[in-house]
């Protein structure tokens, strides 16, 4: 419960600051609050804490290629090594990562919120979903996604070369950033025709999944080529202990309905600012494409979910665009339903993403 109370307090701070101080100061204060909350968490609050802590201490970092791909993620490990050599505590290192990463994400999204109300909803939904996932657990992915979100802002503005430079930089923190390489394709084509194509592909994949069709073997062979870690995930999918991603979860169904609703409705034409219309189309298409891995590859759970989450984070742009405007009640209700489902999974479910919060100052 402390998580929800904390996020509500942060949202109230956002509401107060947005009305009285420049946006940059508001962003900095929110990033500081959320960043410190992530940095001083106890080791048992979320997954992977002990893994990163042992790497920070220099234990096991060089032992196995299974843990990470040096060729892509070298920037993160260099930063970790420099911080450790300077004698900074692991908690300080977490803070030095979390605060700027959160600021970058909120800065990228704030550009699409027309007022403080929309941004307040962004903070609440981000807090209960991707903040818990990335800033408290999947640290490297969180850094990479922050850079990709900033790159997305450049892409929407038509600066594709800057987009690819930032993708390259993001891959130095996590190789999943390479998933962004084909993202400019989602801005191609006539809006309506391309929307119909994406909706059609998504529904076909859904029907194939419902019919029990499996694409695991060819895709497993393909992804195993890239990295030993992916090879491990792929081989684990063929064991008796393998757990598949839920292709028909409440969250997935809501995203499907939300994406189709936005792409087939007049929501885009109701946004008078051209850049905002482009952002809404792009983010809505990302939601549909985010479902493809959990339809195509549910058996390799880690790969399917990480790819899905990487693309689904674009829902935050939709939150900023719609919740700062009147109307749009159907997509707003769907977004709130999606947020509620993820908050339940992340905080209240028996096997939740996070456990009771505890503080570890050192």
N, C-alpha and C positions, 0 to 999 in steps of 0.2 A: 504493500500500500504506500510505502514511503516514496516509491518511484512516481506514482501518479501525483501525490501531493507536491513533490519537488517540481515536476513538469508544470503543474498548475501555477505554482509560485513563479517559475520562470516566465510563463505566459503572461501573468499579471505584470511582472516587471517589464516585459516587452510592451504591453499595452500602455504603461505609464511613460516609458522612455520614448516611444514612438511619437508621443504627442508633445514632447518637451525638448528633445535633444536631437542633434543630427543623426542620420541613419548609421553612420560609421561608428558612433559612440554606442548606440543601441546594440549593434552587432557585436562590438567588442565586449560589452558587459555580459551579454547572453553567452558568447563563446567562453568567456572566463568562468562563468557559473557552471556551465555544462562540462567544460574542460577539467576544472578542479574536481568536480563530482566523479568524473571518470578516472582521474589520476590517483586519487586517494582511496579508491575502492580496495576492499580486502581481496586476498588471493583466491578466495572461494566464491566470490560473487558471480563470476562468469568463467567460461572455458578459456583455455590457452594461457592463462596468467602465468602458471608455473613454467610452461614451455618458453615463453618470451623471457621470463626472469632468468632461466638457466642459460639461454642464449646470451643475455646481457652480461652474465657473469663469465661468459666464455666457455661454458660447459656444453659440449655436444654440438657446438656451432659448425665445426668442420667435420663431424663424424659421418654424416650421411647425406647423400644427395636426395634422400627421400623427403627431407624436411623442407627444402626449398630449392629453387632454380637460380643458381648464382648468376647465370648469364642474363637473366631478366631483372632480378630483384636486388641487384648489387647496391643500389643507392641506400636502401633501407638498412642493410647490414653494415655498410660503411658508417652511416649516421649512428647506428647503435654502438659500433666499436669506438668511434670518436667520443661519444658521450660517456661510455664506460671508462675509457682511458683518462678522461678528465676528472674522474672520481665522482661524477654525479650519481645520486641514488637512482634506483629503478623508478621510484615514484616521480622524481623530478623529470626523468626521461619521458614517462607517460604523459606528464603535463605539457612538456615541450612539444609533444606530438599532437595531443588532443586539442589544445586551444587553437592553434592556427588552422588545423584541419576543419574543425567545427566552424571557425570564422569563414573559411573559404566556401564551405557548403552553403552556409546561410547567406553569404554575399551573393553567390550565384543565383540562389532562389529569390532573394529579396528584390532583385531587378524585375521580377514579374509580378510582384504584389503591389497593387495600386494604393493600398493603405495599410495601416497597422493591424486592422482586423484580420486581413488575409494572412499577414505574416505571423500573427498570434496562433492561428490554426496550424500553420506550417510547423511552428515550434512544438506544439502539442503532439501532432501526428509524427513528426520526426523523432521526438523524444521517446514515444512509446513503441517505435518500430526500428528504424535503421540506426538510431543512436545506440540503442541497447545491443544491436547486432554487431555494429562495426566499431564503435568507440569503446565498448566494454569487452569485446571478444575478438573480432577479426580485424586486428589493428592495421595490418598491411593493406588489406582490402579497403579499409576505411580511408586510408591515405590516398590510394590510387583512385578511388571513386570521387574524392573531393577534387582532385585534379581533372578528372573526366567531366565532372559537373561544370567546372569552370571552362573546360574545353567546349562543352555543349553550348555554353553561352556564346563562344566565338563562332561555333558552327551555325547557330541560328542567325547570327549577324552576317553570315556569308564568308567568314574568314577561315576557309577550309585549311589553309597551310598552317595557321596557328593551331588549329584543332589537332592536326597530326603531330605537330611538334610537342604538344602537351600530352598526347597519347603516348608518345615515345618516352617522355619523362615519367609518366605514371607507371609505365611498365617496369621502371627501375625500382618500384615499391611492391608491385604485385603483377604477375604476368596476366591476370584476368583483364587488365587494361587493354590488352590486345583485342579483346572482344569488341572494342569500340571502333576498330578499323572499318567495318562495313556500315557503320551508323549513318554516314552521309547519304547512303542509298535511301534512307527513310524520308529524305527531303526531296527525292526525285519524283517525277511523274505528275500528271494532272491530279489534283487533290482527290476528287471523287473516284476516278478510275483506280488510282493506286490504293485508295481505302478499300474498295471492293475486292481488289486482289488480296490484300493482307487479311481481310476478314474471311475470304474464301479459303485461303491456305490454313488459317487458324482453325476454322470449322472442320476442314478435311482431316487435319491432324487430330482434332478432338474425336472425330468419328472413328478414325483408325485406332486410337487409344481405347475407345469404348469397345471396339471389336477385338481387342486383345493383341493387335499387331505389335511386334517388337522390332526395334531397329538397333538393339543393344550391341550385337556382335560387330557389324561394320563400323559403328560409331566408336565402340571401344577400341577397335584396332587403329582407328584414325587418331584419337586423342592420346593413345599410349605413346605415340611417336614423339610428342612434344616434350614431355617432362616425366621423370620417374614417379613423381607424386601422382600425376594423372594415371599412370600405368598401374600404380597401387590401387587407386580407387576403382579402376576398370576391372582389375583382376579380383578384387574383393566382391564385386557384384555377382560373381559366379559361385560364391560360397554359400553354404547353408545359412549363415548368419546375416546375409545381406538384407538391408531394409530399403524398400523403394520409397521414392517421393510420392506424396499423395497428389495425383493429377486432378482430383476432383474435390479438393479442400474448399471450404467456404471462401477463403481468401482468393483462390484461383478462379472460382466461379464469379465472384464479384468483379475481379479485374477483367474477366472476359466480357461481362455485361457492360461494365463501365467503358471499356475501350470501344465496343461496338456502338454504344449509345452516343458517345462523343463524336465518332467518325461519321455516323449516319444522321445525326441531328443538325440543327442550325447553330450549334454552340459556337463553332468557329467564326461564322459570319457575324455573330453578335459581339465579337471582340473587335472594336473599331481600330485599335492600334495594330498595324501590320505585323510588327515583330511578335506581338503577343499571339496573334493568330497562327503564325508559323510555329511558335513554341507549343501551342496546344495541339496542333496536328502532329508534330514530332513526338511529343510525350505520349499522346494517345496511341500512336503506332508502336512506340516502344513497349507499352503495356501489353499489346497483343503479341508482339514478338517474344516478350518475356515468358509467355506461356509455352512457346515451342519446345524448349528443353525439357519441361516436365511432362509434355505429351510424348516427345520423341525418346527421351532417355530417363524415365523415372527409376529404372533399375540401378543406375549409377547415381545414387542420391546426392552425393557431395557435388558432383559436377552439375547435375540438373538444378539443384537449389542455388548454388553460387551463381550460375549463369542467369537464372531467373531473377535473383535479387539484384544483380548488377544492372539489369535493364528496368526492373520494377521501381527502382529508386526515383525514376523520372516522374512518378506520381506526385512527388513534392512540388514539381513545377505546376502541375494541374491544380493542386491545392492552392498555391499562391495566386494563380490566375482566376480561379472561380470563387474562392471564399473572400476575395476583396471586391466582389461585385454582387449586385442583387440578382435574384432569380437562380437559374440552374439547379433547381431543387432536386431533381432526380439524380444527377451525378454527385451532388453534395451528399445526399443520403447514402449513396453507394460508397462514397469515400469514407464516410463516418462508419458505415458497416464494416468496411475493410479494416479501418483503424481499430475498431473494437475487437474484431476477430484476432488481429495480430497482437494487440495488448493482452488478450486472454492467453494466447499461445506463449508469449514472451514472459509474462509475469505470473499468471494465476494457474496455469496448467500444472499437473503433477510433475511432469518432466519439462519444466519451463526453461527458457533460455537463460534467465538470470535467477539467482537465489537471493535470500534476504540480504539487504545491503549492510556492509560493515566497512569501517574506516581503517586504513592502514597508512599512517603518516610517513612511514619510512620504507 
